[in-house]
Amino acid sequence: MLTWVIYPPHFDSTKQYPALLYCEGGPQSTVSQFWSYRWNFQMMAANDYIIVAPNRRGLPGFGQEWLEEISGDYGGQCMKDYLSAIDELKKEPYIDENRLGAVGASFGGFSVYWLAGHHDGRFKALIAHDGMFNLEAQYLETEEMWFVNWDLGGPFWDWNNPTVRKTYANSPHLFVDKWTAPILVIHGGLDYRICFTQGMQAYNAAILRGLDAEFLYFPDENHWVLKPQNGVLWQRRFYNWLDKYLK
């Protein structure tokens, strides 16, 4: 599995650094050399984090079979790919395995919510942006019905469909009882692909579990944060949260 590893400026292999597992959105979009005001690997590294960004199952560029292995299997092999990537990299002496975080948006946000219930104590801080939390609600809320019919397998009431059974049995909201890590939830009020109610549910679940949680809500943003001042606020809260738990 091709995994990008981005090091901080003036990297010193004799020191130990916190590391972030970056969970790609899409879900079918390659992790490569892109630039963003938010998911910016160089900015993350400049804040003294090592970034681990795997091209997990479900991404283009590695053959059609690899690309399609994610559809109908959101809680399956792609999640094993995330965990195998961070498990392999944390063996390096310059990564502090006690200071690991997981971050991501859209499908990456779903990934963080799912990992929150399955990471077995690996992560000490989580950040989920515009992620799917409750897949049954997602099916009825989204404006992109083709996507939930294809990638989730169809409506949650079609229990004769084995893909549907597997998909909804892996909804992150079913594993909240296993959540242990503090989480920052970010969502836009104009996001109709994944409604802000998904983020509110996740935030409330964390609070009710007694975990430290924060909900950063942008009423004037959609599935992306596009306004410059909102982007500044996004970055401030992003690093404040990570620094609080990983430094």
C-alpha positions as CSV (number, residue, x, y, z in Angstrom):
1,M,0.0,0.0,0.0
2,L,1.5,3.4,-1.0
3,T,1.6,5.5,2.1
4,W,2.8,9.1,2.1
5,V,4.9,10.1,5.2
6,I,5.5,13.8,5.6
7,Y,8.1,14.9,8.1
8,P,8.3,18.3,10.0
9,P,10.8,20.9,8.9
10,H,14.2,20.3,10.4
11,F,13.2,16.7,11.2
12,D,15.5,15.1,13.7
13,S,15.4,11.3,13.7
14,T,16.8,11.2,17.2
15,K,13.7,12.9,18.6
16,Q,10.2,11.7,19.0
17,Y,7.2,13.3,17.3
18,P,3.4,13.0,17.6
19,A,1.9,11.5,14.4
20,L,-1.4,12.0,12.6
21,L,-3.2,9.4,10.6
22,Y,-4.8,11.2,7.7
23,C,-8.1,9.6,6.5
24,E,-8.9,10.6,2.9
25,G,-12.4,11.6,1.8
26,G,-14.1,11.0,-1.4
27,P,-14.1,8.1,-0.7
28,Q,-12.6,7.5,-4.2
29,S,-10.0,10.2,-4.5
30,T,-6.2,9.6,-4.6
31,V,-3.9,10.8,-1.8
32,S,-1.3,12.6,-3.7
33,Q,0.2,16.1,-4.2
34,F,-2.8,18.3,-3.6
35,W,-3.1,21.7,-1.9
36,S,-5.8,23.0,0.4
37,Y,-6.5,25.7,2.9
38,R,-7.4,23.0,5.4
39,W,-6.1,19.5,4.7
40,N,-2.6,20.8,4.1
41,F,0.1,18.3,4.9
42,Q,2.9,20.9,4.9
43,M,1.0,23.0,7.5
44,M,0.4,19.9,9.6
45,A,4.1,19.0,9.4
46,A,5.1,22.6,10.1
47,N,3.2,22.2,13.4
48,D,5.7,19.4,14.3
49,Y,3.5,16.4,13.4
50,I,4.5,13.5,11.3
51,I,1.7,12.8,8.8
52,V,0.8,9.2,7.8
53,A,-1.4,9.3,4.7
54,P,-2.2,5.9,3.2
55,N,-3.7,5.2,-0.2
56,R,-6.1,2.7,1.4
57,R,-8.5,0.4,-0.4
58,G,-11.1,2.4,-2.5
59,L,-8.7,4.9,-4.1
60,P,-8.0,5.2,-7.8
61,G,-4.5,4.7,-9.3
62,F,-3.9,1.2,-8.2
63,G,-6.3,-0.8,-10.4
64,Q,-10.1,-1.2,-10.7
65,E,-10.2,-4.0,-8.1
66,W,-8.4,-1.9,-5.5
67,L,-10.7,1.1,-6.3
68,E,-14.0,-0.9,-6.0
69,E,-13.1,-2.8,-2.8
70,I,-14.5,-0.1,-0.6
71,S,-18.1,0.0,-2.1
72,G,-20.4,-1.9,0.2
73,D,-17.6,-2.5,2.7
74,Y,-17.0,0.9,4.5
75,G,-16.1,-0.8,7.8
76,G,-14.0,-3.5,6.2
77,Q,-10.7,-3.7,4.4
78,C,-10.2,0.0,4.1
79,M,-10.3,0.4,7.9
80,K,-7.8,-2.4,8.2
81,D,-5.6,-0.5,5.8
82,Y,-5.7,2.6,8.0
83,L,-4.8,0.6,11.1
84,S,-2.0,-1.3,9.4
85,A,-0.5,1.9,8.1
86,I,-0.3,3.6,11.5
87,D,0.7,0.4,13.2
88,E,3.7,0.0,10.8
89,L,4.8,3.6,11.1
90,K,4.5,3.8,14.9
91,K,7.3,1.2,15.0
92,E,9.7,3.9,13.9
93,P,11.8,5.3,16.9
94,Y,11.0,8.9,15.9
95,I,7.2,8.4,16.3
96,D,5.7,8.5,19.8
97,E,3.1,5.8,19.8
98,N,1.5,7.4,22.9
99,R,0.8,10.6,20.9
100,L,-1.2,9.5,17.9
101,G,-4.2,11.3,16.3
102,A,-6.6,10.5,13.5
103,V,-8.1,13.2,11.3
104,G,-10.3,13.4,8.2
105,A,-13.3,14.9,6.3
106,S,-16.3,13.4,4.5
107,F,-15.5,9.7,4.2
108,G,-12.5,10.6,6.2
109,G,-14.8,11.9,8.9
110,F,-16.8,8.7,8.7
111,S,-13.5,6.9,9.1
112,V,-12.6,8.8,12.2
113,Y,-16.0,8.1,13.7
114,W,-15.6,4.4,12.9
115,L,-12.1,4.2,14.2
116,A,-13.2,5.9,17.4
117,G,-15.0,2.7,18.2
118,H,-12.4,0.3,17.0
119,H,-8.9,1.7,17.6
120,D,-8.2,-0.1,20.9
121,G,-6.6,2.9,22.5
122,R,-4.2,3.8,19.6
123,F,-5.4,7.4,19.3
124,K,-5.3,10.1,21.9
125,A,-7.1,12.8,19.8
126,L,-9.6,12.7,16.9
127,I,-11.0,15.3,14.5
128,A,-13.9,14.5,12.2
129,H,-15.1,17.1,9.6
130,D,-18.4,16.6,7.7
131,G,-18.4,12.9,8.4
132,M,-21.2,10.3,8.3
133,F,-22.0,9.1,11.8
134,N,-25.4,7.4,11.6
135,L,-25.8,5.7,8.3
136,E,-29.5,5.0,8.6
137,A,-30.1,8.8,9.0
138,Q,-27.6,9.5,6.3
139,Y,-29.6,7.5,3.8
140,L,-32.7,9.6,4.3
141,E,-30.9,13.0,4.7
142,T,-28.4,13.2,1.8
143,E,-29.1,15.0,-1.5
144,E,-26.8,12.5,-3.3
145,M,-29.1,9.5,-3.4
146,W,-27.1,7.7,-6.1
147,F,-24.2,7.6,-3.8
148,V,-25.9,6.0,-0.8
149,N,-27.6,3.5,-3.1
150,W,-24.4,2.5,-4.8
151,D,-21.7,2.7,-2.0
152,L,-23.9,1.8,1.0
153,G,-25.8,-0.8,-1.0
154,G,-29.3,0.7,-0.8
155,P,-31.9,1.6,1.9
156,F,-31.4,0.2,5.4
157,W,-34.8,-1.6,5.3
158,D,-33.7,-3.9,2.5
159,W,-32.5,-6.6,4.9
160,N,-32.6,-9.3,2.2
161,N,-29.5,-7.6,0.7
162,P,-26.3,-8.9,2.3
163,T,-24.4,-5.7,1.3
164,V,-27.0,-3.6,3.1
165,R,-26.8,-5.8,6.2
166,K,-23.0,-5.4,6.3
167,T,-23.1,-1.7,5.7
168,Y,-25.5,-0.6,8.3
169,A,-24.1,-3.1,10.9
170,N,-20.9,-1.0,10.6
171,S,-22.5,2.4,11.2
172,P,-20.2,4.3,13.6
173,H,-23.1,5.3,15.9
174,L,-23.4,1.6,16.9
175,F,-20.0,1.6,18.5
176,V,-20.2,4.7,20.7
177,D,-20.0,2.5,23.8
178,K,-16.3,1.8,22.9
179,W,-15.3,5.5,22.4
180,T,-12.4,6.6,24.6
181,A,-10.7,9.4,22.8
182,P,-11.5,13.2,22.9
183,I,-13.0,14.4,19.6
184,L,-13.4,17.6,17.7
185,V,-16.4,17.6,15.4
186,I,-16.6,20.1,12.5
187,H,-19.6,20.6,10.2
188,G,-21.1,23.2,7.9
189,G,-24.8,24.2,8.1
190,L,-25.2,24.3,4.3
191,D,-23.9,20.8,3.8
192,Y,-26.6,18.8,2.1
193,R,-24.4,15.9,1.1
194,I,-23.8,15.0,4.8
195,C,-26.1,17.1,6.9
196,F,-24.8,18.9,10.0
197,T,-27.2,16.8,12.1
198,Q,-24.7,13.9,11.6
199,G,-22.0,16.0,13.4
200,M,-24.4,17.1,16.1
201,Q,-25.2,13.4,16.8
202,A,-21.6,12.5,17.1
203,Y,-20.8,15.5,19.4
204,N,-23.7,14.7,21.7
205,A,-22.8,11.1,21.8
206,A,-19.2,11.9,22.9
207,I,-20.5,14.3,25.6
208,L,-23.0,11.8,26.8
209,R,-20.2,9.2,27.0
210,G,-18.3,11.7,29.3
211,L,-15.6,12.4,26.8
212,D,-14.0,15.8,26.1
213,A,-15.6,17.1,22.8
214,E,-15.9,20.2,20.8
215,F,-18.3,21.1,18.0
216,L,-17.1,23.7,15.5
217,Y,-20.1,24.8,13.4
218,F,-20.0,27.0,10.3
219,P,-23.6,28.0,9.5
220,D,-22.5,29.7,6.2
221,E,-20.4,26.8,4.8
222,N,-21.3,23.7,2.9
223,H,-19.3,20.4,2.5
224,W,-16.2,22.6,2.3
225,V,-15.0,25.6,4.3
226,L,-14.4,28.2,1.5
227,K,-14.5,31.6,3.2
228,P,-11.0,32.8,4.2
229,Q,-11.8,33.9,7.7
230,N,-13.6,30.7,8.4
231,G,-10.5,28.9,7.1
232,V,-8.4,30.8,9.7
233,L,-10.7,29.8,12.5
234,W,-10.7,26.2,11.2
235,Q,-6.9,26.1,11.4
236,R,-6.8,27.6,14.9
237,R,-9.3,25.2,16.4
238,F,-7.7,22.2,14.5
239,Y,-4.2,22.8,16.0
240,N,-5.5,23.9,19.4
241,W,-7.3,20.6,19.7
242,L,-4.3,18.5,18.6
243,D,-1.8,20.4,20.6
244,K,-4.0,20.0,23.7
245,Y,-3.8,16.2,23.6
246,L,-0.7,15.3,21.6
247,K,1.9,17.8,22.8
